[in-house]
Amino acid sequence: MKKATVRQIVHSFAKLNQSLRAGETVEITAHGKPIGQYTKAPARRVKMPNFYKACQLGYGPAVGDELAKRILADVQTDESLP
């Protein structure tokens, strides 16, 4: 486990954070005594839709417009109910 002083954390946190891998921990010390630990969290992966493939399959603005019209029509009919 790496060690860093409070002064190092305050003045060069970005540099320290970049040097760590996900899940790696640094022990923080003050006057030579441990006061805490910092563990870099793993990066969250967000799966994005494949918009290019969806366009190739025929999905596009026209499909979205039709869906919006259907939703708005359903909302308007629901508002008329007591």
C-alpha positions as CSV (number, residue, x, y, z in Angstrom):
1,M,0.0,0.0,0.0
2,K,1.3,3.5,-0.9
3,K,1.6,6.2,1.7
4,A,1.0,9.9,1.4
5,T,1.0,12.8,3.8
6,V,-1.9,15.2,4.3
7,R,0.3,17.9,2.6
8,Q,0.8,15.7,-0.5
9,I,-2.9,15.0,-0.7
10,V,-3.8,18.7,-0.4
11,H,-1.3,20.0,-2.9
12,S,-1.1,17.2,-5.5
13,F,-4.3,15.1,-5.2
14,A,-4.9,15.1,-9.0
15,K,-1.4,13.7,-9.7
16,L,-1.8,11.1,-6.9
17,N,-5.3,10.1,-8.2
18,Q,-4.0,9.6,-11.7
19,S,-1.2,7.4,-10.5
20,L,-3.6,5.0,-8.8
21,R,-5.3,2.1,-10.5
22,A,-9.0,1.3,-9.7
23,G,-9.2,-0.4,-6.3
24,E,-5.7,0.7,-5.2
25,T,-5.4,2.2,-1.8
26,V,-3.2,5.0,-0.3
27,E,-2.7,5.4,3.4
28,I,-2.9,9.0,4.5
29,T,-0.6,10.1,7.4
30,A,-0.2,13.2,9.5
31,H,3.0,13.5,11.5
32,G,3.9,9.9,10.7
33,K,0.7,8.5,12.1
34,P,-2.0,7.0,9.9
35,I,-5.2,9.0,9.8
36,G,-7.1,7.4,7.0
37,Q,-7.1,5.7,3.6
38,Y,-8.1,6.7,0.1
39,T,-9.2,4.0,-2.3
40,K,-9.8,4.9,-5.9
41,A,-13.2,3.7,-7.0
42,P,-13.5,1.7,-10.2
43,A,-14.8,3.5,-13.2
44,R,-18.5,2.9,-13.9
45,R,-19.2,1.6,-17.4
46,V,-22.3,2.8,-19.0
47,K,-23.5,0.9,-22.0
48,M,-24.7,3.2,-24.7
49,P,-27.1,2.1,-27.4
50,N,-25.7,1.5,-30.9
51,F,-27.4,4.4,-32.7
52,Y,-25.7,3.6,-36.0
53,K,-27.1,0.1,-36.0
54,A,-30.6,1.3,-35.0
55,C,-30.6,3.7,-38.0
56,Q,-29.5,0.8,-40.3
57,L,-32.5,-1.2,-39.0
58,G,-34.9,1.5,-40.0
59,Y,-35.3,3.3,-36.7
60,G,-34.9,7.1,-36.9
61,P,-36.7,10.4,-36.5
62,A,-39.9,9.1,-38.2
63,V,-40.2,6.2,-35.7
64,G,-39.7,8.6,-32.8
65,D,-42.2,11.0,-34.1
66,E,-44.8,8.3,-34.5
67,L,-44.2,7.1,-30.9
68,A,-44.5,10.6,-29.6
69,K,-47.8,11.0,-31.4
70,R,-49.1,7.8,-29.9
71,I,-48.1,8.8,-26.4
72,L,-49.7,12.2,-26.7
73,A,-52.9,10.7,-28.0
74,D,-53.0,8.3,-25.0
75,V,-52.4,11.2,-22.6
76,Q,-55.2,13.3,-24.2
77,T,-57.7,10.4,-24.0
78,D,-56.7,9.8,-20.3
79,E,-57.3,13.4,-19.4
80,S,-60.9,13.2,-20.6
81,L,-61.6,10.4,-18.0
82,P,-63.1,11.5,-14.6
